[in-house]
Amino acid sequence: MFHLGWFLGDSTGIHKWNGTWASSNGKDWTKPDIYIDLATSLERGGFDLMFIEDTAMIEDTYGGTMEATLKYGMMAPKNDPMPYIPLLAQATRHLGLVGTVSTIQYPPYLAARQAVTLDHLTGGRSGINVVTSVTHRVAQNFGYDQHLAHAERYAMADEWMQVVSALWESWDPDAVLLDYDEPRYADYTKVHPINFEGRYFKCRGPLNTIPGPQRRPVVAQAGNSTPGRELAAAHADVILALCKNPDEMKALRQDMDERLVKHGRKPQDLKILFMTIPVVAETDADARELVSREEAARTSNDAIASRLWYLSYTSGGTIDYSKYDLDGPVPQEIGVGETTTSKAWLENSAGMTLRELATGPFNYGMDFVGSFDTVAEQMGEAMEIAGPNSGFLVYKPVTRKDIIDITDGLCPALRKRGLIRSSYEHKTFRENLMAF
Ligand SMILES: Cc1cc2nc3c(=O)[nH]c(=O)nc-3n(C[C@H](O)[C@H](O)[C@H](O)COP(=O)(O)O)c2cc1C
């Protein structure tokens, strides 16, 4: 069996807001309803988790202005995802809810306390996705003149995780006594200051709330560069991965297994979720027809601008792709932002024109196209090669049609083959995630 996660790539922000199936997203994205529909559907489908992206900026790398960002609704506007988590938890019983926290945005004490509070409110279903943030515009909203260099972001994130982990351990498991007769609520000798002093953070501790049902909320990490992999091997329970074929999946799994062992951990301690944007329909021909329509739509000026916008963003704000001739060669710099994503997008682009790249396949993880049964079969085969302790992270537009295609079309086909769970055996997110 493998795990399933849903990547809410535009967070609690504006999603597909015009065109077929967008429904009232343009008006209603600020309300909880679409996310509640999504969460309840994911649980019906047997998903382990919903993973909520976050970035706190209005970008202006592409074209040097916010025009395209706000014309198309590119990663903005966006609400803070964290307040949605208890609402989603109220509507579901088993789904893990992972909110993104940036290590330049949240002081570790605030993040540790918020995650534990959410763990209490969700009955043991909270998680954090630890990111280092991508562009200068985010950094500039949190007191920096410029974002830090890539290596330093990760050095800071490692220290950040050390503080957060120490705070989560600052109450011994038996510190709370709840002795009504004496009376004594907690044993103060079992609650410990952490007195952390590092290069980036200083924190006394202890945490001022008691451990939640999971004690340690689930930790996810999403960069696949070498320092990103090291951060995951040291601290994470889940890593989100961009791999284009089963061999790459297998190679990443093996690489992470070796890193985990070096950190004194076991391969089963870290699940890898491989990104995929599956195109599914009732028949193979219907799915291919959807792909043909997507291919045709990619050639419009708006679609090209949107794609170049993403390339500019993932470069970390260092490359403005609007400046290059569309019919000239693709610039080969990777930039300093989401280097894994930029590399995936630029792979094999030498010799292509920028227009060819911008109108080509989106290239974001594993490609699956076909009927529900065909794709279920292919997913099973890919996972056979990748090996255990893994799963897929499904990324689709947030429309009710796209949601049910997956949860009520693909998921039953996967379940019929015994590839995904048919129930949740445990109470907490962590236990369900670690069950296989
Ligand atoms: C699948 C995926 C999801 C990500 N989600 C976020 C996010 O929600 N917010 C954010 O600031 N960065 C996000 N990132 C960025 C990374 O977490 C990381 O900080 C950055 O990409 C640098 O990593 P790399 O050079 O190791 O790829 C994401 C990256 C990937 C690949």
The ligand as a MOL file (V3000), in Angstrom:
LIG
                    3D

  0  0  0     0  0            999 V3000
M  V30 BEGIN CTAB
M  V30 COUNTS 31 33 0 0 0
M  V30 BEGIN ATOM
M  V30 1 C 6.4900 20.4570 -3.5320 0
M  V30 2 C 7.0430 21.6820 -2.9340 0
M  V30 3 C 6.2480 22.4730 -2.1060 0
M  V30 4 C 6.7360 23.6440 -1.5360 0
M  V30 5 N 5.9240 24.4160 -0.7610 0
M  V30 6 C 6.3880 25.6040 -0.3100 0
M  V30 7 C 5.5460 26.4940 0.4030 0
M  V30 8 O 4.3940 26.1930 0.6720 0
M  V30 9 N 6.0490 27.6870 0.7890 0
M  V30 10 C 7.3530 28.0660 0.5410 0
M  V30 11 O 7.7480 29.1630 0.9180 0
M  V30 12 N 8.1820 27.2230 -0.1120 0
M  V30 13 C 7.7280 26.0340 -0.5360 0
M  V30 14 N 8.5670 25.1920 -1.1950 0
M  V30 15 C 9.9860 25.5620 -1.2290 0
M  V30 16 C 10.8890 24.6440 -0.3960 0
M  V30 17 O 10.3210 24.1810 0.7540 0
M  V30 18 C 12.2990 25.1850 -0.1510 0
M  V30 19 O 12.3540 26.0560 0.9270 0
M  V30 20 C 12.8490 25.8260 -1.4080 0
M  V30 21 O 12.2960 25.1970 -2.5270 0
M  V30 22 C 14.3280 25.6280 -1.5580 0
M  V30 23 O 14.5100 24.2680 -1.7360 0
M  V30 24 P 15.4290 23.5010 -2.7360 0
M  V30 25 O 16.4360 24.4680 -3.2800 0
M  V30 26 O 15.9590 22.4710 -1.8040 0
M  V30 27 O 14.5360 22.9820 -3.7940 0
M  V30 28 C 8.0830 24.0230 -1.7770 0
M  V30 29 C 8.8950 23.2270 -2.6010 0
M  V30 30 C 8.3970 22.0840 -3.1940 0
M  V30 31 C 9.2930 21.2680 -4.0730 0
M  V30 END ATOM
M  V30 BEGIN BOND
M  V30 1 1 1 2
M  V30 2 1 2 3
M  V30 3 2 2 30
M  V30 4 2 3 4
M  V30 5 1 4 5
M  V30 6 1 4 28
M  V30 7 2 5 6
M  V30 8 1 6 7
M  V30 9 1 6 13
M  V30 10 2 7 8
M  V30 11 1 7 9
M  V30 12 1 9 10
M  V30 13 2 10 11
M  V30 14 1 10 12
M  V30 15 2 12 13
M  V30 16 1 13 14
M  V30 17 1 14 15
M  V30 18 1 14 28
M  V30 19 1 15 16
M  V30 20 1 16 17
M  V30 21 1 16 18
M  V30 22 1 18 19
M  V30 23 1 18 20
M  V30 24 1 20 21
M  V30 25 1 20 22
M  V30 26 1 22 23
M  V30 27 1 23 24
M  V30 28 2 24 25
M  V30 29 1 24 26
M  V30 30 1 24 27
M  V30 31 2 28 29
M  V30 32 1 29 30
M  V30 33 1 30 31
M  V30 END BOND
M  V30 END CTAB
M  END
